[in-house]
Amino acid sequence: MNPIHFDAVAAAYDKAAFLQAAIAKKLMQKAMLIKDAPTTIVDLGAGSGILSSLLVDHYPDSKITAVDYSPNMCAVAEQKPGFEVVCADARQLPFSDWSYRAVFSNCMLQWAPDYQRVLQEVKRVLAPGGFFLLSTFGPKTLPELRRAWAAVDDYKHVNEFVSMQELADQLSTQGFIDVVVSSETIVVHYDRIRKIFQDLKDTGATNVMSMDKYQGLMTQRKLARFYKAYEEMRSSDGHYPVSYEVIYAIAWVPENGANQGPHVVSVDHLRNLMQKFQAGEDDQ
């Protein structure tokens, strides 16, 4: 995770992050299924504090700590009331073991190249019985851009994202229990291809937009081929689609704070958890 890139987009982030704001609201809908309000909460990868502000509204009596690696993002978040802000790396959190009752994370995990370390840290700081509720992007994200760039060259223009099954497996490997994952596809429609680029850049989609090593190789001919390929995907109403696979997950820390052998649960228990968790999408 490179804070420098997110520093550069911090000022424009709130305006461009309409999708992240919508996903944050869906996370809060899922949080409403949890009966007891956590007294202490971390918003991990909080960025400008979009989710933190929702957490303040939903949990007015809880201590909420927004954590982000970008100093400029933290400066923007500090202007919003109701929560404290800590500038720190999600892979090395400055908190003691078992110090929080809940960790939320919205659209951050996909930017962590070694996200397993992030999961380890979340598990470490969560108190026994605490939970981790997150959203991230899956591998079916931005297929239109992948297809259009494939008509240009073999360069990796779009990030690779973790699958729903891999995320569930990694959460279980780190010692979480009652892991439930779900996904949905959100399609955003644009009237101009250039606006797609601008929004991706302003939300920190590094592989898609910065392409630092690639910039010198870009030519007008290649760009024209990209536009032509994307033009073929334009809908009948004249809009250009941008699709996102959004993965949601919730996982719990055992009440004893550690795994002691396999955690055995019934199929009915898991089915009940899944039905409750998916309610956040079904109610849309």
Sine and cosine of phi, psi and omega as CSV:
sin_phi,cos_phi,sin_psi,cos_psi,sin_omega,cos_omega
0.00,0.00,0.83,-0.56,-0.05,-1.00
-0.95,-0.32,0.93,-0.36,-0.04,-1.00
-0.93,0.36,-0.37,0.93,-0.08,-1.00
-0.88,0.47,-0.68,0.73,-0.02,-1.00
-0.91,0.42,-0.68,0.74,0.01,-1.00
-0.95,0.31,-0.45,0.89,0.14,-0.99
-0.84,0.54,-0.65,0.76,-0.09,-1.00
-0.94,0.35,-0.44,0.90,-0.07,-1.00
-0.96,-0.27,0.04,1.00,-0.12,-0.99
-0.85,0.53,-0.68,0.73,-0.09,-1.00
-0.90,0.43,-0.55,0.83,-0.06,-1.00
-0.99,-0.14,-0.01,1.00,-0.20,-0.98
-0.89,0.46,-0.75,0.66,-0.08,-1.00
-0.85,0.52,-0.61,0.79,-0.02,-1.00
-0.94,0.35,-0.60,0.80,-0.07,-1.00
-1.00,0.03,-0.35,0.94,-0.15,-0.99
-1.00,0.02,0.71,0.70,0.01,-1.00
-0.92,0.40,-0.56,0.83,0.02,-1.00
-0.93,0.36,-0.71,0.70,0.03,-1.00
-0.88,0.48,-0.59,0.81,0.04,-1.00
-0.92,0.39,-0.64,0.77,0.02,-1.00
-0.91,0.40,-0.64,0.76,0.02,-1.00
-0.93,0.38,-0.61,0.80,0.05,-1.00
-0.86,0.51,-0.64,0.76,0.03,-1.00
-0.91,0.42,-0.59,0.80,0.03,-1.00
-0.93,0.38,-0.60,0.80,0.09,-1.00
-0.87,0.50,-0.66,0.75,0.00,-1.00
-0.92,0.40,-0.55,0.83,0.08,-1.00
-0.90,0.44,-0.62,0.79,0.03,-1.00
-0.94,0.35,-0.57,0.82,0.01,-1.00
-0.90,0.43,-0.45,0.89,0.00,-1.00
-0.92,0.40,-0.30,0.95,0.04,-1.00
-0.97,0.25,-0.24,0.97,-0.01,-1.00
-1.00,0.03,0.84,-0.55,-0.18,-0.98
-0.91,0.42,-0.78,0.62,-0.10,-0.99
-1.00,-0.08,0.73,-0.68,0.03,-1.00
-0.96,0.28,0.78,-0.62,0.05,-1.00
-0.94,0.35,0.66,-0.75,-0.04,-1.00
-0.98,0.19,-0.45,0.89,0.01,-1.00
-0.74,-0.67,0.73,-0.68,-0.12,-0.99
-0.68,-0.73,0.67,-0.74,0.18,-0.98
-0.95,-0.30,0.75,-0.66,0.21,-0.98
-0.99,-0.17,0.98,-0.22,-0.16,-0.99
-1.00,-0.02,0.80,-0.60,-0.13,-0.99
0.94,0.33,0.72,0.69,-0.18,-0.98
-0.93,0.36,-0.33,0.94,-0.03,-1.00
0.86,0.51,-0.80,-0.61,-0.05,-1.00
-0.99,0.11,0.05,1.00,0.07,-1.00
1.00,-0.05,0.37,0.93,-0.01,-1.00
-0.87,0.49,-0.79,0.61,0.00,-1.00
-0.94,0.34,-0.59,0.80,-0.01,-1.00
-0.84,0.54,-0.65,0.76,0.01,-1.00
-0.91,0.42,-0.62,0.79,0.06,-1.00
-0.92,0.40,-0.61,0.79,0.03,-1.00
-0.89,0.45,-0.63,0.78,0.05,-1.00
-0.87,0.49,-0.68,0.73,0.00,-1.00
-0.92,0.40,-0.63,0.78,-0.08,-1.00
-0.99,0.13,-0.52,0.85,-0.03,-1.00
-0.82,-0.57,0.93,0.36,-0.11,-0.99
-0.90,0.43,-0.36,0.93,-0.03,-1.00
-0.99,-0.14,0.05,1.00,-0.05,-1.00
-1.00,-0.08,0.46,-0.89,0.14,-0.99
-1.00,0.07,0.87,-0.50,-0.07,-1.00
-0.90,-0.45,0.78,-0.63,-0.02,-1.00
-0.87,-0.50,0.89,-0.46,0.05,-1.00
-1.00,-0.01,0.80,-0.60,-0.03,-1.00
-0.87,-0.50,0.78,-0.62,0.11,-0.99
-0.53,-0.85,0.44,-0.90,-0.07,-1.00
-1.00,0.07,-0.29,0.96,-0.07,-1.00
-1.00,-0.05,0.88,-0.48,0.03,-1.00
-0.85,0.53,-0.62,0.79,-0.01,-1.00
-0.94,0.34,-0.61,0.79,0.09,-1.00
-0.89,0.46,-0.67,0.74,0.02,-1.00
-0.88,0.47,-0.63,0.78,0.02,-1.00
-0.89,0.45,-0.63,0.78,0.06,-1.00
-0.92,0.39,-0.70,0.71,-0.01,-1.00
-0.89,0.46,-0.57,0.82,-0.03,-1.00
-0.90,0.43,-0.30,0.95,0.02,-1.00
-0.98,0.19,-0.15,0.99,-0.01,-1.00
-0.98,-0.18,0.64,-0.77,-0.13,-0.99
-1.00,0.09,0.36,-0.93,0.23,-0.97
0.98,-0.20,-0.13,0.99,-0.01,-1.00
-0.55,-0.83,0.41,-0.91,0.07,-1.00
-1.00,-0.03,0.39,-0.92,-0.04,-1.00
-0.84,-0.54,0.75,-0.66,0.04,-1.00
-0.82,-0.57,0.82,-0.58,0.05,-1.00
-1.00,0.00,0.94,-0.35,-0.09,-1.00
-0.37,-0.93,0.35,-0.94,0.06,-1.00
-0.99,0.16,0.77,-0.64,0.00,-1.00
-0.90,0.44,-0.31,0.95,0.00,-1.00
-1.00,0.05,-0.09,1.00,-0.01,-1.00
-0.46,-0.89,0.97,0.25,-0.11,-0.99
-0.97,0.26,0.65,-0.76,-0.04,-1.00
-1.00,0.07,0.70,0.71,-0.03,-1.00
-0.82,-0.57,0.48,-0.88,0.02,-1.00
-0.97,0.23,0.27,-0.96,0.03,-1.00
-0.87,0.50,0.60,-0.80,0.13,-0.99
0.86,0.51,0.54,0.84,-0.14,-0.99
-1.00,-0.09,-0.15,0.99,-0.02,-1.00
-0.74,-0.67,0.49,-0.87,-0.01,-1.00
-1.00,0.00,-0.35,0.94,0.00,-1.00
-0.46,-0.89,0.55,-0.84,0.15,-0.99
-0.81,-0.59,0.80,-0.60,0.11,-0.99
-0.94,-0.34,0.51,-0.86,0.08,-1.00
-0.49,-0.87,0.81,-0.59,-0.08,-1.00
-0.88,-0.48,0.92,-0.40,0.12,-0.99
0.80,0.60,0.70,0.72,0.04,-1.00
-0.89,-0.46,-0.63,0.78,-0.20,-0.98
-0.86,0.52,-0.49,0.87,-0.05,-1.00
-0.92,0.39,-0.31,0.95,0.01,-1.00
-1.00,-0.02,-0.03,1.00,0.00,-1.00
-1.00,-0.08,0.95,-0.31,-0.04,-1.00
-0.90,0.44,-0.49,0.87,0.06,-1.00
-0.90,-0.43,0.88,0.47,-0.14,-0.99
-0.90,0.44,-0.33,0.94,0.04,-1.00
-0.87,0.49,-0.58,0.82,0.05,-1.00
-0.91,0.41,-0.57,0.82,0.06,-1.00
-0.90,0.44,-0.70,0.72,0.02,-1.00
-0.88,0.47,-0.63,0.78,0.05,-1.00
-0.87,0.50,-0.69,0.72,-0.01,-1.00
-0.92,0.39,-0.65,0.76,0.05,-1.00
-0.87,0.50,-0.73,0.68,0.02,-1.00
-0.86,0.51,-0.63,0.78,-0.04,-1.00
-0.91,0.41,-0.68,0.74,-0.10,-0.99
-1.00,0.10,-0.22,0.98,0.00,-1.00
-0.98,0.18,0.70,-0.71,0.05,-1.00
-0.96,0.27,0.40,-0.92,0.08,-1.00
-0.79,0.62,0.74,-0.67,-0.04,-1.00
1.00,0.09,-0.05,1.00,0.02,-1.00
-0.98,0.20,0.18,-0.98,-0.06,-1.00
-0.72,-0.70,0.38,-0.92,0.04,-1.00
-0.86,-0.51,0.87,-0.49,-0.01,-1.00
-0.85,-0.52,0.84,-0.54,-0.13,-0.99
-0.59,-0.81,0.30,-0.95,0.20,-0.98
-0.77,-0.63,0.50,-0.87,0.07,-1.00
-0.39,-0.92,0.16,-0.99,0.02,-1.00
-1.00,-0.10,0.63,-0.78,-0.01,-1.00
-0.99,-0.14,0.05,-1.00,-0.11,-0.99
-0.92,0.38,-0.24,0.97,0.04,-1.00
-1.00,-0.01,0.31,0.95,0.03,-1.00
-0.99,0.13,0.66,-0.75,0.06,-1.00
0.85,0.53,0.69,0.72,0.01,-1.00
-0.91,0.41,-0.49,0.87,0.00,-1.00
-0.91,0.42,-0.67,0.75,0.02,-1.00
-0.92,0.39,-0.64,0.77,0.03,-1.00
-0.86,0.51,-0.70,0.72,-0.05,-1.00
-0.92,0.40,-0.67,0.74,-0.01,-1.00
-0.92,0.39,-0.67,0.74,0.02,-1.00
-0.93,0.36,-0.50,0.87,0.02,-1.00
-0.89,0.46,-0.40,0.92,0.05,-1.00
-0.98,0.20,-0.14,0.99,-0.06,-1.00
-0.98,-0.22,-0.80,0.60,-0.05,-1.00
-0.26,-0.96,-0.11,-0.99,-0.03,-1.00
-0.98,-0.18,0.16,0.99,-0.01,-1.00
-0.92,0.39,0.56,-0.83,0.01,-1.00
-0.99,0.13,1.00,-0.08,-0.05,-1.00
-1.00,0.04,-0.40,0.92,-0.12,-0.99
-0.86,-0.52,0.66,-0.75,0.00,-1.00
-0.84,0.54,0.47,-0.88,0.19,-0.98
-1.00,-0.05,0.75,-0.66,-0.07,-1.00
-0.90,-0.43,0.49,-0.87,-0.04,-1.00
-0.95,0.31,0.59,-0.81,0.01,-1.00
-0.98,0.17,0.29,-0.96,0.01,-1.00
-0.87,0.49,-0.68,0.73,-0.02,-1.00
-0.92,0.39,-0.66,0.75,0.02,-1.00
-0.90,0.43,-0.65,0.76,0.03,-1.00
-0.88,0.47,-0.71,0.71,0.02,-1.00
-0.87,0.49,-0.68,0.74,0.01,-1.00
-0.90,0.44,-0.67,0.74,-0.02,-1.00
-0.92,0.38,-0.62,0.79,0.06,-1.00
-0.88,0.47,-0.68,0.73,0.03,-1.00
-0.91,0.42,-0.65,0.76,0.01,-1.00
-0.88,0.48,-0.59,0.81,-0.01,-1.00
-0.97,0.22,-0.06,1.00,0.08,-1.00
0.97,-0.23,0.11,0.99,0.08,-1.00
-0.97,0.24,0.44,-0.90,0.03,-1.00
-0.83,-0.55,0.17,-0.99,0.01,-1.00
0.74,0.67,0.72,0.69,-0.02,-1.00
-0.97,0.25,0.83,-0.56,0.03,-1.00
-0.78,-0.63,0.77,-0.64,0.02,-1.00
-0.81,-0.59,0.47,-0.88,0.10,-1.00
-0.50,-0.87,0.20,-0.98,0.01,-1.00
-0.53,-0.85,0.33,-0.94,0.11,-0.99
-0.52,-0.86,0.34,-0.94,0.07,-1.00
-0.96,-0.29,0.79,-0.61,0.07,-1.00
-0.91,-0.41,0.80,-0.59,0.01,-1.00
-0.93,-0.37,0.84,-0.54,0.05,-1.00
-0.98,-0.20,0.70,-0.72,-0.04,-1.00
-0.95,-0.31,0.75,-0.67,-0.01,-1.00
-0.88,-0.48,0.48,-0.88,0.07,-1.00
-1.00,-0.08,-0.19,0.98,0.03,-1.00
-0.64,-0.77,0.67,-0.75,0.03,-1.00
-0.91,0.41,-0.60,0.80,-0.01,-1.00
-0.87,0.49,-0.54,0.84,0.02,-1.00
-0.93,0.37,-0.51,0.86,0.09,-1.00
-0.87,0.50,-0.76,0.65,0.02,-1.00
-0.83,0.55,-0.70,0.71,-0.08,-1.00
-0.90,0.43,-0.70,0.72,-0.01,-1.00
-0.92,0.40,-0.64,0.77,0.04,-1.00
-0.90,0.44,-0.66,0.75,0.03,-1.00
-0.90,0.44,-0.69,0.72,-0.07,-1.00
-0.96,0.28,-0.23,0.97,0.08,-1.00
-0.97,-0.25,0.12,0.99,0.13,-0.99
0.99,0.11,0.42,0.91,0.02,-1.00
-0.97,0.24,1.00,0.08,-0.25,-0.97
-0.90,0.44,-0.77,0.63,-0.03,-1.00
-0.89,0.46,-0.59,0.81,-0.07,-1.00
-0.94,0.33,-0.64,0.77,-0.17,-0.99
-0.91,-0.41,-0.62,0.78,-0.13,-0.99
-0.96,0.28,-0.78,0.63,0.08,-1.00
0.67,0.74,0.79,0.61,-0.14,-0.99
-0.81,0.59,-0.69,0.73,-0.04,-1.00
-0.97,0.24,-0.24,0.97,-0.11,-0.99
-0.99,-0.11,-0.37,0.93,-0.19,-0.98
-0.81,0.58,-0.63,0.78,-0.01,-1.00
-0.94,0.35,-0.30,0.95,-0.01,-1.00
-1.00,-0.04,-0.17,0.99,-0.02,-1.00
-0.96,0.28,0.73,-0.69,0.05,-1.00
-0.80,-0.60,0.29,-0.96,0.04,-1.00
-0.88,0.47,-0.54,0.84,0.01,-1.00
-0.92,0.39,-0.68,0.73,0.02,-1.00
-0.91,0.41,-0.67,0.74,0.00,-1.00
-0.90,0.45,-0.62,0.79,0.03,-1.00
-0.90,0.43,-0.61,0.79,0.04,-1.00
-0.91,0.41,-0.62,0.78,0.04,-1.00
-0.88,0.47,-0.76,0.65,-0.01,-1.00
-0.87,0.49,-0.64,0.76,0.01,-1.00
-0.89,0.45,-0.68,0.73,0.00,-1.00
-0.91,0.41,-0.64,0.77,0.00,-1.00
-0.95,0.31,-0.55,0.84,0.00,-1.00
-0.85,0.52,-0.55,0.84,-0.01,-1.00
-0.93,0.38,-0.30,0.95,0.01,-1.00
-1.00,-0.09,0.03,1.00,-0.01,-1.00
-0.90,0.45,0.68,-0.73,-0.04,-1.00
-0.98,0.21,0.17,-0.99,-0.04,-1.00
-0.90,0.43,-0.40,0.92,0.02,-1.00
-1.00,-0.01,0.12,0.99,0.10,-0.99
1.00,-0.01,0.14,0.99,-0.04,-1.00
-0.98,-0.20,0.42,-0.91,0.02,-1.00
-0.97,-0.26,0.83,-0.55,-0.05,-1.00
-0.99,0.11,0.57,-0.82,0.16,-0.99
-0.74,-0.67,0.92,-0.40,-0.12,-0.99
-0.98,-0.21,0.62,-0.78,0.04,-1.00
-0.79,-0.61,0.77,-0.64,0.20,-0.98
-1.00,-0.04,0.92,-0.40,-0.03,-1.00
-0.97,-0.22,0.84,-0.55,0.03,-1.00
-0.97,-0.24,0.75,-0.66,0.09,-1.00
-0.92,-0.39,0.59,-0.81,0.03,-1.00
-0.55,-0.83,0.56,-0.83,0.16,-0.99
-0.73,-0.69,0.65,-0.76,-0.02,-1.00
-0.52,-0.85,0.47,-0.88,-0.11,-0.99
-0.86,-0.50,0.48,-0.88,0.14,-0.99
-1.00,0.00,0.71,-0.70,0.02,-1.00
-0.82,0.58,0.51,-0.86,0.00,-1.00
-0.86,0.51,-0.49,0.87,0.01,-1.00
-1.00,0.07,0.00,1.00,0.10,-1.00
0.99,0.13,-0.05,1.00,-0.03,-1.00
-0.41,-0.91,0.38,-0.92,0.08,-1.00
-0.99,0.11,0.78,-0.62,0.07,-1.00
-0.81,-0.58,0.99,0.16,-0.06,-1.00
1.00,0.09,0.03,-1.00,-0.04,-1.00
-0.88,0.47,0.59,-0.81,0.07,-1.00
-1.00,-0.09,0.93,-0.36,-0.11,-0.99
-0.98,-0.19,0.82,-0.57,0.05,-1.00
-0.74,-0.67,0.32,-0.95,-0.01,-1.00
-0.99,0.13,0.38,-0.92,0.07,-1.00
-0.88,0.47,-0.63,0.78,0.01,-1.00
-0.88,0.47,-0.61,0.79,0.02,-1.00
-0.90,0.44,-0.73,0.68,0.00,-1.00
-0.91,0.41,-0.62,0.79,0.01,-1.00
-0.90,0.44,-0.64,0.77,0.02,-1.00
-0.90,0.43,-0.67,0.74,0.05,-1.00
-0.88,0.48,-0.70,0.72,-0.02,-1.00
-0.89,0.45,-0.68,0.73,-0.01,-1.00
-0.89,0.46,-0.66,0.75,0.01,-1.00
-0.92,0.39,-0.67,0.75,-0.07,-1.00
-0.93,0.36,-0.60,0.80,-0.02,-1.00
-0.96,0.28,-0.18,0.98,0.00,-1.00
-0.86,0.52,-0.48,0.88,0.01,-1.00
-0.88,0.48,-0.54,0.84,0.06,-1.00
-1.00,0.07,-0.64,0.77,-0.10,-1.00
-0.89,0.45,-0.45,0.89,-0.04,-1.00
-0.99,0.13,-0.07,1.00,-0.07,-1.00
-0.94,0.33,0.00,0.00,0.00,0.00
